[in-house]
Amino acid sequence: MDLPKGGKVMDLPKEILERITWKETKRTTDPELPTIVRIAPIVKECEQGCGKIIYEHQGYTLAKRVTPVNYWQNMCKVCKKYKNPNTGEYNCSLAELNAILKPNFVKKHK
């Protein structure tokens, strides 16, 4: 961790302090406040289960669909894949998802 020299900086949580890059201060007679250049992102695996590594806030879209049948459509915003209703994993394209749901549509209209 590259903390600026000279005493207590701020009361920041340790998990944030470890990700901070500080601006290099020059040795002059005028005091200079420590300046943050950047805070490194938290790198982790996608929480939706798609297996991708993410560097930003993630999420998913949830929408009620009626075609080909009534169902809730989940899409991971990281990998842009849809949740497979059979396995619960985010591994389907929209065409694959519709192919999985198509037999349910045929059964419904017989």
C-alpha positions as CSV (number, residue, x, y, z in Angstrom):
1,M,0.0,0.0,0.0
2,D,1.5,3.3,-1.1
3,L,0.4,5.8,1.6
4,P,1.6,9.3,1.4
5,K,4.3,10.1,3.9
6,G,3.6,12.1,7.0
7,G,1.0,11.0,9.6
8,K,-2.6,10.0,9.5
9,V,-4.3,10.4,6.1
10,M,-8.0,9.7,6.4
11,D,-10.3,7.4,8.3
12,L,-10.9,5.1,5.3
13,P,-11.8,1.5,5.5
14,K,-8.8,-0.8,5.0
15,E,-10.3,-2.5,1.9
16,I,-10.4,0.9,0.2
17,L,-7.0,2.1,1.4
18,E,-5.4,-1.0,-0.1
19,R,-6.7,-0.1,-3.6
20,I,-5.7,3.6,-3.6
21,T,-2.9,5.0,-5.8
22,W,-1.6,8.3,-4.3
23,K,-0.2,11.2,-6.2
24,E,3.6,11.5,-5.8
25,T,4.4,14.6,-3.7
26,K,7.4,16.7,-4.4
27,R,9.8,17.7,-1.6
28,T,9.2,21.4,-1.3
29,T,8.9,23.9,1.6
30,D,5.2,24.3,0.8
31,P,3.0,21.6,2.3
32,E,0.9,19.6,-0.1
33,L,-2.2,17.6,0.8
34,P,-2.2,14.0,-0.3
35,T,-4.1,13.4,-3.5
36,I,-5.7,10.3,-4.7
37,V,-4.9,9.5,-8.4
38,R,-7.2,6.5,-8.6
39,I,-8.9,3.7,-6.7
40,A,-8.5,0.3,-8.3
41,P,-11.7,-1.6,-9.0
42,I,-12.7,-4.7,-7.1
43,V,-12.0,-7.6,-9.4
44,K,-14.3,-10.6,-8.9
45,E,-16.2,-13.3,-10.6
46,C,-19.8,-12.6,-11.8
47,E,-22.3,-13.2,-9.0
48,Q,-24.9,-14.4,-11.5
49,G,-22.9,-17.5,-12.3
50,C,-21.8,-16.8,-15.8
51,G,-18.1,-17.2,-14.9
52,K,-16.9,-13.9,-16.3
53,I,-14.5,-11.7,-14.3
54,I,-16.0,-8.2,-13.7
55,Y,-14.4,-4.9,-12.9
56,E,-17.5,-2.8,-12.3
57,H,-20.9,-2.9,-10.8
58,Q,-22.9,-5.8,-12.3
59,G,-26.5,-6.7,-12.4
60,Y,-29.2,-8.5,-14.4
61,T,-32.4,-7.6,-16.1
62,L,-35.6,-9.3,-15.1
63,A,-38.6,-9.1,-17.5
64,K,-42.0,-10.8,-17.7
65,R,-42.4,-12.3,-21.1
66,V,-45.4,-14.0,-22.8
67,T,-43.9,-15.3,-26.0
68,P,-43.6,-18.3,-26.6
69,V,-45.1,-18.9,-23.1
70,N,-45.5,-16.9,-19.9
71,Y,-42.1,-16.8,-18.1
72,W,-39.6,-14.5,-16.3
73,Q,-36.6,-13.7,-18.5
74,N,-33.3,-13.1,-16.6
75,M,-30.3,-11.7,-18.5
76,C,-26.8,-11.2,-17.0
77,K,-25.6,-7.7,-17.8
78,V,-22.0,-8.8,-17.8
79,C,-22.1,-11.7,-20.3
80,K,-25.4,-10.8,-22.0
81,K,-26.5,-14.4,-21.6
82,Y,-29.9,-15.6,-20.5
83,K,-30.7,-17.9,-17.5
84,N,-31.5,-21.4,-18.6
85,P,-34.8,-22.4,-16.9
86,N,-33.6,-26.1,-16.8
87,T,-30.2,-25.6,-15.2
88,G,-30.4,-22.1,-13.6
89,E,-27.1,-21.1,-15.3
90,Y,-26.6,-18.1,-17.5
91,N,-25.5,-19.9,-20.6
92,C,-28.3,-19.3,-23.3
93,S,-28.6,-16.9,-26.1
94,L,-32.2,-15.6,-26.8
95,A,-32.7,-18.1,-29.6
96,E,-31.5,-21.0,-27.4
97,L,-33.9,-19.8,-24.6
98,N,-36.8,-19.7,-27.0
99,A,-35.9,-23.2,-28.3
100,I,-36.0,-24.5,-24.7
101,L,-39.4,-22.9,-24.1
102,K,-41.0,-23.9,-27.4
103,P,-42.0,-27.4,-26.3
104,N,-44.0,-25.8,-23.4
105,F,-45.8,-23.6,-26.0
106,V,-46.7,-26.7,-28.1
107,K,-48.0,-28.6,-25.1
108,K,-50.1,-25.6,-24.0
109,H,-51.9,-25.3,-27.4
110,K,-52.8,-29.0,-27.9
